[in-house]
């Protein structure tokens, strides 16, 4: 797919994805902050507070009415973790101008409203409206609490926080409950003003508008955006593999154990690692699912994920408390089989087909395209879906084995029940 990325202003970049196949346009604006435990909750709160109203639309009712008048356009607040960065802002979806009755243009109107949300929030006494701030702070605390209530998410979160302790990657995209609870309105507003001045801003557009049209619309919407000393994002901090495996456990009121394993990867052939992870546990045809879950019934679920930005592989599984050692041993055995090239032809074909289909289908959804190219802009990785597909087609078994043999166990996290801990 053709794309263009260009600077629009100091620290403001536009990624333009021309696509006439969609009946809607998609426009996102994301401030990019270095992920830090000290600021994660403050940044996570900003988009939801800004979404409560602007100077011209000072409440949700008037803002919704304005969106309704724009043929049901939507603007959603977003908080994402991409590598060791936190992306906060908005994503707008609206009817493409080709399909608007009477030749009315929505691109400029929606872009202008998006700009208002970013730079002209409704305020009171030099800060956010107290009722809006308090409400969204409560919502943020609830969202952080919901992670703890979802034990699968919680266990995965705990693994990364222990494995990457002291590294930005170990920080949650929403921050911690104590930090969110300590936020106050005045500090949050100062953080917002700093965001406008100093954080890089990534704009992504996907739709049928000409490049010059979207560029002019964005420039007009952000004309009053103050930019001073825009920060340069720090390089990703490499994870230093441990000499001895770190083993951590928690006891909670759960009926099912959560066994999480973290592995460091010593290869820089990330496409081979991606293919190897797909064979290991990255699909329903992978070894973890087919053998540990289906054949041996040792897990309620078992899967793995490759974290390219940090060169890590993580395994997530749900088990009976008494099956801990058997499940652990069998997960490690499946990794050994991948490292020794013990696959059948259908496993290779299935993994290759899965990855190729995922890249081919990316062009069918604007949201997937936006997320991919935003991630590309933030991380600096140069690939496109087309080049990724080409690399997978050319992938050899030898490359996969060589890369996967560098995968070493780093951290083990086990969430067990309180009775099992006694």
C-alpha positions in Angstrom: 0.0 0.0 0.0 1.3 3.5 -0.9 2.0 5.8 2.1 3.6 9.1 2.7 5.1 10.4 6.0 6.1 14.0 6.2 6.7 16.7 8.8 4.0 19.4 9.1 5.4 21.5 11.9 7.9 21.2 14.7 7.4 17.8 16.1 4.2 17.2 14.1 4.2 14.5 11.4 1.6 13.2 9.0 1.2 9.7 7.7 -1.0 9.7 4.6 -2.6 6.4 3.5 -4.6 6.9 0.3 -7.4 4.4 0.0 -10.6 4.7 -2.0 -12.0 1.3 -1.0 -13.6 2.6 2.2 -16.8 4.6 2.6 -15.3 6.4 5.6 -12.3 8.5 6.4 -10.1 7.8 9.4 -8.0 10.5 11.1 -6.0 10.0 14.3 -3.9 12.4 16.3 -1.6 10.9 19.0 0.8 12.6 21.3 3.7 10.3 22.0 5.3 10.3 25.4 8.2 8.2 26.8 6.6 5.5 29.0 7.3 6.2 32.6 5.9 5.1 35.9 5.9 8.7 37.1 3.7 10.0 34.2 1.7 7.1 32.8 -1.5 7.7 34.8 -1.4 11.5 34.1 -1.0 11.0 30.4 -3.7 8.2 30.4 -6.2 10.6 32.0 -5.8 13.4 29.5 -7.7 12.1 26.4 -10.8 11.3 28.4 -10.9 14.6 30.1 -10.4 16.5 26.9 -13.2 14.4 25.3 -15.7 15.9 27.8 -15.9 19.2 25.9 -14.4 22.1 24.1 -14.8 25.9 24.3 -17.5 25.8 21.6 -19.0 22.5 22.8 -18.6 22.7 26.5 -20.4 19.4 27.4 -21.0 15.9 26.1 -24.5 16.8 24.9 -23.3 19.7 22.7 -20.3 17.7 21.5 -22.6 14.7 20.5 -25.0 17.0 18.8 -22.1 18.5 16.7 -21.0 15.0 15.7 -24.5 14.0 14.8 -24.7 17.0 12.5 -21.5 15.7 10.8 -23.5 12.6 9.7 -22.8 10.6 12.8 -19.0 11.1 12.9 -17.2 9.5 15.8 -14.2 10.7 17.8 -12.9 8.3 20.4 -10.2 8.9 23.0 -7.3 6.4 23.0 -4.4 5.3 25.2 -1.9 2.9 23.7 1.4 1.4 24.7 3.7 1.0 21.7 7.1 -0.3 22.6 8.4 1.9 25.4 6.1 4.8 24.4 2.6 5.8 25.5 0.4 7.2 22.7 -2.6 9.3 23.9 -5.1 11.2 21.7 -8.1 10.7 19.5 -9.2 8.7 16.5 -12.0 10.1 14.3 -14.1 8.1 11.8 -16.5 9.9 9.4 -18.3 9.5 6.2 -16.0 10.0 3.2 -16.8 13.2 1.3 -17.6 11.2 -1.9 -20.7 9.9 -0.2 -21.9 13.0 1.6 -25.2 14.3 0.1 -25.1 17.7 -1.7 -21.4 17.8 -2.0 -20.9 18.9 1.7 -17.4 18.4 2.9 -16.8 16.7 6.3 -13.0 16.4 6.2 -12.3 20.0 7.2 -15.2 20.1 9.8 -14.1 16.8 11.5 -10.5 17.8 11.4 -11.3 21.2 12.9 -13.3 19.6 15.8 -10.4 17.2 16.4 -8.1 20.2 16.6 -10.5 21.8 19.1 -10.4 18.7 21.4 -6.6 18.9 21.4 -6.0 22.6 22.0 -9.2 24.2 23.2 -10.7 22.2 26.1 -13.4 23.8 28.3 -11.8 25.1 31.5 -12.7 26.6 34.8 -10.4 28.9 36.9 -7.3 27.9 34.9 -7.8 24.2 35.0 -10.1 21.5 33.8 -13.7 21.6 34.8 -13.6 19.9 38.3 -16.6 17.7 37.7 -15.1 16.4 34.4 -11.7 15.8 36.0 -13.1 14.0 39.0 -15.4 11.8 36.9 -12.6 10.7 34.5 -10.2 10.1 37.3 -12.8 7.7 38.8 -13.1 6.0 35.4 -9.3 5.7 35.2 -9.2 4.1 38.6 -12.0 1.7 37.6 -10.1 0.8 34.4 -6.9 0.1 36.3 -8.9 -2.0 38.9 -10.5 -4.0 36.1 -7.1 -5.3 35.1 -6.7 -6.8 38.6 -10.2 -8.4 38.3 -9.3 -10.0 35.0 -6.7 -12.5 36.3 -5.4 -13.4 32.9 -4.6 -9.8 32.1 -3.3 -9.3 35.6 -0.9 -12.2 35.4 0.5 -11.0 32.1 0.9 -7.5 33.5 2.7 -8.9 36.6 5.1 -10.9 34.4 6.2 -7.9 32.4 6.5 -5.7 35.5 8.8 -8.2 37.1 10.7 -9.2 34.0 11.2 -5.6 32.9 11.5 -4.0 36.4 13.4 -0.7 36.0 12.7 -0.6 32.3 9.9 1.5 30.7 8.4 -1.7 29.1 7.4 -2.9 32.5 5.1 0.0 33.0 1.4 -0.4 32.3 -0.2 1.9 29.7 -2.7 3.2 32.4 -0.1 3.5 35.2 -0.6 2.3 38.7 -3.7 2.8 41.0 -1.7 4.7 43.6 -0.4 7.2 41.0 -3.8 7.7 39.4 -5.4 8.2 42.8 -2.8 10.9 43.7 -3.6 13.0 40.5 -5.0 16.4 41.1 -6.7 18.8 38.7 -4.0 21.6 38.7 -1.1 19.1 38.0 -3.1 17.4 35.3 -3.7 20.7 33.5 0.0 21.6 33.7 0.8 18.2 32.3 -1.7 18.9 29.4 0.0 22.3 28.7 3.4 20.6 28.7 2.0 17.9 26.3 0.9 20.6 23.8 4.3 22.2 23.9 6.8 19.4 24.1 5.5 16.0 23.0 5.8 14.7 19.4 2.4 14.5 17.6 1.6 11.8 15.1 -1.2 12.4 12.6 -2.5 9.4 10.6 -5.1 9.7 7.8 -6.6 6.9 5.8 -9.2 7.7 3.1 -9.8 9.1 -0.4 -8.9 12.8 0.2 -5.9 14.1 -1.7 -2.7 14.6 0.2 -2.9 18.4 -0.1 -6.4 18.4 1.2 -5.6 16.5 4.4 -2.4 18.5 4.9 -4.2 21.8 4.6 -7.0 20.7 6.9 -4.6 19.5 9.6 -2.5 22.7 9.4 -5.6 24.8 9.8 -6.8 22.8 12.8 -3.5 22.9 14.6 -2.4 26.4 13.6 -2.6 27.7 17.2 -0.8 24.7 18.7 2.1 25.9 20.8 5.3 24.0 20.2 8.4 24.7 22.3 11.4 22.4 22.7 9.7 19.3 21.3 11.3 16.2 22.9 13.2 13.5 21.1 12.0 10.1 22.1 14.6 8.0 23.8 15.9 4.7 22.2 14.3 1.5 23.5 16.2 0.2 26.5 17.5 -3.3 25.8 16.5 -6.0 28.2 19.6 -7.6 29.8 19.0 -11.3 30.1 19.3 -12.7 33.6 22.1 -15.1 34.5 19.6 -16.9 36.8 15.9 -17.3 36.2 13.7 -15.0 38.2 10.8 -16.8 39.9 7.9 -14.8 41.3 4.5 -16.0 42.7 1.4 -14.3 44.1 -1.5 -15.8 46.0 -5.0 -14.5 45.4 -8.5 -15.7 45.7 -8.6 -17.6 42.4 -9.7 -21.1 41.4 -7.4 -21.4 38.4 -3.6 -20.9 38.4 -2.0 -18.5 35.9 1.5 -19.6 34.7 3.4 -16.9 32.8 6.8 -17.3 31.3 9.1 -14.7 29.9 12.0 -15.4 27.5 14.8 -13.2 26.2 15.9 -13.5 22.6 19.5 -13.2 21.5 18.9 -13.0 17.8 18.2 -9.8 15.8 16.4 -11.8 13.0 13.0 -10.7 14.2 11.1 -12.2 11.3 12.5 -15.6 12.1 11.6 -15.1 15.7 8.1 -14.1 14.7 7.7 -17.2 12.6 9.2 -19.4 15.4 6.8 -17.9 17.9 3.9 -18.6 15.6 5.0 -22.2 15.5 5.5 -22.3 19.3 2.3 -20.8 20.6 1.1 -18.0 18.3 -1.9 -19.7 16.8 -4.5 -22.4 17.4 -2.3 -24.8 15.3 0.8 -24.1 17.4 2.5 -26.6 19.6 1.4 -25.1 22.9 -2.3 -25.2 21.9 -2.2 -28.6 20.1 -0.1 -30.4 22.6 -0.1 -28.8 26.0 -3.8 -27.8 25.9 -5.5 -30.2 23.5 -3.5 -33.5 23.6 -2.3 -33.4 27.2 -5.1 -31.2 28.8 -2.6 -29.5 31.1 -3.9 -26.0 30.4 -7.2 -24.3 30.0 -5.4 -22.0 27.5 -1.8 -21.7 26.4 -0.4 -19.2 23.9 2.7 -17.2 23.3 3.5 -13.7 22.0 6.6 -12.1 20.5 7.4 -8.6 21.6 9.6 -7.3 18.8 10.4 -3.9 20.4 12.1 -5.7 23.4 13.1 -8.9 21.7 11.0 -11.0 24.2 8.7 -13.9 24.0 6.1 -14.4 26.7 3.9 -17.5 27.4 0.4 -17.2 29.0 -1.4 -20.3 30.4 -4.2 -21.2 32.8 -3.7 -24.3 34.8 -4.8 -26.4 37.8 -2.6 -25.5 40.8 -1.4 -29.1 41.0 -0.3 -29.2 37.4 2.3 -26.4 37.8 5.4 -28.6 37.3 4.0 -30.8 34.5 2.7 -27.7 32.6 6.0 -25.9 33.0 8.0 -28.9 31.9 5.8 -29.5 28.8 5.9 -25.8 27.8 9.7 -26.0 27.9 9.6 -29.3 25.9 7.5 -27.6 23.2 10.1 -24.8 23.0 12.9 -27.4 22.7 11.1 -29.1 19.8 10.8 -25.7 18.0 14.5 -25.1 18.6 15.4 -28.5 17.2 13.3 -28.1 14.1 10.9 -30.9 15.1 7.9 -29.8 13.0 5.8 -31.4 10.4 5.3 -29.7 7.0 1.7 -28.8 7.8 2.9 -26.8 10.9 5.3 -24.7 8.8 2.6 -24.1 6.1 0.0 -23.2 8.7 2.3 -20.7 10.4 3.3 -19.1 7.1 -0.3 -18.9 5.9 -1.5 -17.3 9.2 1.1 -14.5 9.0 0.6 -13.9 5.3 -3.2 -13.7 5.8 -2.8 -11.3 8.7 -0.7 -8.9 6.5 -3.0 -9.3 3.5 -6.1 -8.6 5.5 -4.6 -5.5 7.1 -5.6 -3.4 4.1 -9.3 -4.3 4.7 -9.6 -2.4 8.0 -8.7 1.3 8.5 -8.2 0.7 12.2 -5.6 -2.0 11.6 -3.8 0.2 9.0 -3.8 3.2 11.4 -2.4 1.1 14.3 0.3 -0.5 12.1 1.6 2.8 10.6 1.4 4.6 13.9 3.5 1.8 15.4 5.8 2.1 12.5 6.2 5.9 13.1 6.8 5.5 16.8 9.2 2.6 16.7 11.1 3.6 13.6 10.7 0.1 12.1 10.8 0.5 8.3 8.7 -2.4 7.1 5.3 -2.3 5.3 2.8 -5.2 5.2 4.1 -6.0 1.7 7.7 -6.3 2.7 6.8 -8.3 5.8 4.8 -10.7 3.6 7.8 -11.0 1.2 10.1 -11.8 4.1 7.7 -14.5 5.4 7.4 -16.1 2.0 11.2 -16.3 1.8 11.6 -17.6 5.4 13.7 -20.8 5.7 13.5 -23.4 8.4 17.2 -22.9 9.1 16.6 -19.2 9.9 13.8 -20.1 12.3 15.9 -22.7 14.1 18.9 -20.5 14.4 16.9 -17.6 15.8 14.8 -19.7 18.2 17.9 -21.4 19.7 18.7 -18.0 21.2 15.4 -17.9 23.2 16.3 -18.4 26.9 14.0 -18.5 29.9 14.3 -15.3 31.9 11.3 -15.0 34.3 8.6 -17.2 35.6 5.4 -15.8 37.3 2.8 -18.0 38.9 -0.5 -16.7 40.3 -1.8 -19.3 42.7 -4.8 -19.6 45.0 -4.6 -18.7 48.7 -5.4 -22.3 49.7 -2.6 -23.6 47.5 -0.2 -21.1 49.1 -0.9 -22.4 52.7 
